[in-house]
Amino acid sequence: MFEALIVSQVLLWGAVIIIGTLCLALARQVGVLHERIAPAGALSMNETLKVGSKAPMVPVQTIDGDSIKIGSTETNGRSTLLFFLSPDCPICKNLMPALRSALARESDWVDGILASDGGLESIHQDIRKSQKMDDTPYVLSEALGRAYSVAKLPYAVLIDENGLVASMGMVNTREHIESLFEAKEHGVASIQEYLNRGSRKPQDKKA
């Protein structure tokens, strides 16, 4: 009886050691996989507007009745994030809390503007109120969407303090929104471009 108990304990500890070893190996493989997978940035599908080019200046009126000029250089040294959405776009609505959070976190240097192409003003007022973004300017303008070649939603364009397009692309996640800020910080068109630069190894100099 005593010998059977010893054998069972030995087998149990052996099983624990084997499981622990497998867990460590699995954790290592997950870490390697995480390093190999690049973070997904906003997908730029704009063939008309280019990063680094002058942002189209479009005079618009907000649903509050204020007149503003999108793309103007008179921004007091601040950047502007244009977020294009539609009341019929569920992804747009789901993404707005992340947008609100990102704008609050980057409020020392960037202002947000919500933009759509039309429809009943009351619907857009309700969207802005439900998303707790009453202080964010909201414009309804088909001309604005055409000027920035917006084809699919949700879409965002970051205009820097000099009135130049800093980054842009489709944004389906919080990471996509943050990638626009990261791209501007690193001076690249997209996070993918930044990662590609880093992955390139310098060529060996010929003797």
C-alpha positions as CSV (number, residue, x, y, z in Angstrom):
1,M,0.0,0.0,0.0
2,F,2.8,2.4,1.0
3,E,4.8,1.5,-2.2
4,A,1.7,2.2,-4.4
5,L,1.4,5.6,-2.8
6,I,5.0,6.4,-3.5
7,V,4.7,5.3,-7.1
8,S,1.5,7.4,-7.6
9,Q,3.3,10.5,-6.2
10,V,6.3,10.0,-8.4
11,L,4.0,9.6,-11.5
12,L,2.0,12.7,-10.4
13,W,5.2,14.8,-10.1
14,G,6.4,13.5,-13.4
15,A,3.2,14.6,-15.1
16,V,3.4,18.0,-13.5
17,I,7.0,18.5,-14.7
18,I,6.0,17.4,-18.2
19,I,3.0,19.8,-18.3
20,G,5.2,22.6,-17.0
21,T,7.8,22.0,-19.6
22,L,5.1,22.0,-22.4
23,C,3.6,25.3,-21.0
24,L,7.0,27.0,-21.1
25,A,7.6,25.8,-24.7
26,L,4.2,27.0,-25.7
27,A,4.8,30.4,-24.1
28,R,8.1,30.8,-25.9
29,Q,6.4,30.0,-29.3
30,V,3.7,32.6,-28.6
31,G,6.3,35.2,-27.8
32,V,8.2,34.4,-31.1
33,L,4.9,34.6,-33.0
34,H,4.0,37.9,-31.4
35,E,7.4,39.3,-32.5
36,R,6.9,38.2,-36.1
37,I,3.4,39.6,-36.5
38,A,3.5,43.3,-37.3
39,P,0.9,45.6,-35.8
40,A,-1.8,46.5,-38.3
41,G,-2.0,50.2,-39.2
42,A,-4.6,52.2,-41.0
43,L,-5.0,51.0,-44.6
44,S,-4.5,53.8,-47.0
45,M,-6.5,53.3,-50.2
46,N,-6.3,56.8,-51.5
47,E,-4.8,57.1,-54.9
48,T,-5.5,60.9,-55.3
49,L,-4.4,62.4,-52.0
50,K,-0.8,61.7,-50.9
51,V,0.8,61.9,-47.5
52,G,3.0,65.0,-47.4
53,S,0.8,66.9,-49.9
54,K,-1.2,70.0,-49.1
55,A,-4.5,69.1,-47.5
56,P,-7.4,70.4,-49.6
57,M,-8.9,73.5,-48.0
58,V,-12.7,73.1,-47.8
59,P,-14.9,75.7,-46.1
60,V,-17.7,73.9,-44.2
61,Q,-20.3,74.7,-41.6
62,T,-20.8,72.6,-38.5
63,I,-24.2,71.3,-37.4
64,D,-23.9,73.9,-34.6
65,G,-23.8,76.7,-37.3
66,D,-20.1,77.5,-37.0
67,S,-18.0,78.1,-40.1
68,I,-14.6,76.5,-40.3
69,K,-12.0,75.8,-43.0
70,I,-10.8,72.2,-43.2
71,G,-7.1,72.2,-44.2
72,S,-6.4,75.7,-43.2
73,T,-2.9,76.5,-41.9
74,E,-4.4,78.8,-39.3
75,T,-4.6,76.2,-36.6
76,N,-2.4,77.7,-33.9
77,G,0.2,75.0,-34.3
78,R,-2.3,72.2,-33.8
79,S,-3.1,69.2,-36.0
80,T,-6.6,68.0,-37.0
81,L,-8.0,64.5,-37.2
82,L,-10.8,64.2,-39.7
83,F,-13.1,61.2,-38.9
84,F,-15.5,60.3,-41.7
85,L,-18.5,58.3,-40.7
86,S,-22.1,57.4,-41.6
87,P,-25.2,56.8,-39.4
88,D,-25.7,53.5,-41.3
89,C,-22.1,52.3,-40.5
90,P,-22.1,50.1,-37.4
91,I,-18.3,50.0,-37.3
92,C,-18.2,53.8,-37.2
93,K,-20.5,53.8,-34.2
94,N,-18.6,51.1,-32.4
95,L,-15.3,52.8,-33.0
96,M,-16.3,56.2,-31.7
97,P,-15.6,55.5,-28.0
98,A,-12.0,54.6,-29.0
99,L,-11.9,57.8,-31.1
100,R,-13.1,59.8,-28.2
101,S,-10.5,58.2,-25.9
102,A,-7.7,58.8,-28.4
103,L,-8.6,62.5,-28.9
104,A,-8.7,63.0,-25.2
105,R,-5.3,61.4,-24.7
106,E,-3.7,63.5,-27.6
107,S,-5.7,66.7,-26.8
108,D,-2.5,68.7,-26.2
109,W,-1.7,68.7,-30.0
110,V,-4.7,67.5,-32.0
111,D,-8.3,68.5,-32.5
112,G,-11.0,66.2,-33.9
113,I,-13.6,66.8,-36.5
114,L,-16.5,64.4,-37.3
115,A,-17.6,64.4,-40.9
116,S,-20.5,62.8,-42.8
117,D,-22.0,63.4,-46.3
118,G,-25.5,64.4,-45.3
119,G,-28.9,63.2,-44.0
120,L,-31.1,64.5,-41.2
121,E,-29.2,66.8,-38.9
122,S,-31.1,65.4,-35.9
123,I,-29.7,61.9,-36.5
124,H,-26.1,63.2,-36.4
125,Q,-26.9,65.3,-33.3
126,D,-28.2,62.1,-31.6
127,I,-25.0,60.2,-32.7
128,R,-22.7,62.9,-31.3
129,K,-24.7,63.1,-28.1
130,S,-24.9,59.4,-27.5
131,Q,-21.2,59.1,-28.0
132,K,-20.5,62.0,-25.6
133,M,-18.7,64.1,-28.2
134,D,-20.8,67.2,-28.0
135,D,-17.6,69.4,-28.0
136,T,-16.3,67.9,-31.2
137,P,-17.2,69.8,-34.4
138,Y,-19.5,67.8,-36.7
139,V,-19.9,68.7,-40.4
140,L,-22.2,67.4,-43.1
141,S,-20.5,67.9,-46.5
142,E,-20.4,65.8,-49.6
143,A,-17.8,68.2,-51.0
144,L,-15.5,67.4,-48.1
145,G,-15.6,63.7,-48.7
146,R,-15.0,64.2,-52.4
147,A,-12.0,66.5,-51.7
148,Y,-10.4,63.9,-49.5
149,S,-11.3,61.0,-51.9
150,V,-13.2,59.0,-49.2
151,A,-14.5,55.8,-50.7
152,K,-15.0,53.5,-47.8
153,L,-15.9,54.1,-44.1
154,P,-14.8,54.6,-41.4
155,Y,-12.0,56.7,-42.8
156,A,-9.6,59.2,-41.1
157,V,-7.2,61.8,-42.2
158,L,-4.6,63.4,-40.0
159,I,-3.7,67.0,-41.1
160,D,-0.6,68.4,-39.4
161,E,0.0,71.9,-38.0
162,N,1.3,73.1,-41.4
163,G,-1.8,72.0,-43.3
164,L,-0.2,68.9,-44.8
165,V,-1.6,65.4,-44.9
166,A,0.4,63.6,-42.2
167,S,-1.4,60.2,-42.4
168,M,-4.7,58.7,-43.5
169,G,-6.5,55.4,-44.1
170,M,-9.4,53.2,-43.3
171,V,-9.8,52.8,-39.5
172,N,-11.6,49.8,-38.2
173,T,-10.0,49.4,-34.7
174,R,-8.4,51.5,-32.0
175,E,-5.0,50.4,-33.2
176,H,-5.7,51.8,-36.6
177,I,-6.5,55.2,-35.1
178,E,-3.4,55.2,-33.0
179,S,-1.3,54.2,-36.0
180,L,-2.2,57.5,-37.7
181,F,-0.5,59.3,-34.7
182,E,2.4,57.0,-34.7
183,A,3.0,57.4,-38.5
184,K,3.1,61.2,-38.0
185,E,5.5,60.9,-35.1
186,H,7.9,58.8,-37.2
187,G,7.5,60.9,-40.3
188,V,6.2,58.0,-42.5
189,A,3.1,57.5,-44.6
190,S,2.0,54.4,-42.5
191,I,3.2,52.1,-39.8
192,Q,3.8,49.4,-42.4
193,E,6.3,51.8,-44.1
194,Y,8.1,52.4,-40.8
195,L,8.3,48.6,-40.1
196,N,9.6,48.0,-43.6
197,R,12.3,50.5,-43.1
198,G,13.4,48.9,-39.8
199,S,13.4,45.5,-41.3
200,R,15.8,46.4,-44.1
201,K,19.4,45.5,-43.2
202,P,22.1,47.9,-44.3
203,Q,24.2,46.5,-47.2
204,D,27.7,45.4,-46.4
205,K,30.2,48.0,-47.7
206,K,32.5,46.7,-50.3
207,A,36.1,46.6,-49.4
